[in-house]
């Protein structure tokens, strides 16, 4: 039984007929399957795009080519990049969106970032169709050498977890809301593992003046009640049962939130 070819994936911030144009551009170059990861990244939200891809790409097979178009700088002189990260490949704009997932896929190794030169197409507003999609198709069909130029240092983007700092009463961390999903759950860049190092389920967290129960599941609180929990992505999530946590807590993507954990002196010393 023949093995399936690794796919080319698409991740964009436009959920419109533009996606089909990109799919066509990929399929004009390669017969590799095309998978849609997500096309409702908040417009121009590079951090959200980076967060989504970092949580999805590790589940794809070796040889996958991820094409990412969250590109506020379309038409400017920003570079196109092709990246070799572990056994997968990434194509997209040099605005930081590829960096977190490249680090995740590469593990202990260093990702390899290359300039991917291109001739400016007739349309200056749709590099997703005219630049990135054909480049991703060529990588799938011919290998990274088909488009890779000089090795470069990329524009960086950091969505890594902040640290908890010890205080007289417990611990505090300054986190960011990196993504709000369609249910209104506010995902922070605070690692769930780090939260569990300083507290436990059933305790409470202070988040920007709100006292939130820290629970395992949404069903642990009453309908409409806000809570904090660790989402499937492994990060601290601020939510509400059967309601939009972002609205209940007045949160938006990009907001900084101060997360405080109070513990007894004896607990802290142990």
Beta strands, then each sheet from edge to edge (+ up, - down):
strand 1: 8-12
strand 2: 34-38
strand 3: 65-69
strand 4: 80-85
strand 5: 88-93
strand 6: 112-115
strand 7: 165-166
strand 8: 170-180
strand 9: 186-191
strand 10: 204-207
strand 11: 210-214
strand 12: 226-230
strand 13: 235-240
strand 14: 256-262
sheet 1: 2+ 1+ 3+ 5+ 4- 6+
sheet 2: 7+ 8- 9+ 13- 12+ 11+ 10- 14+
end
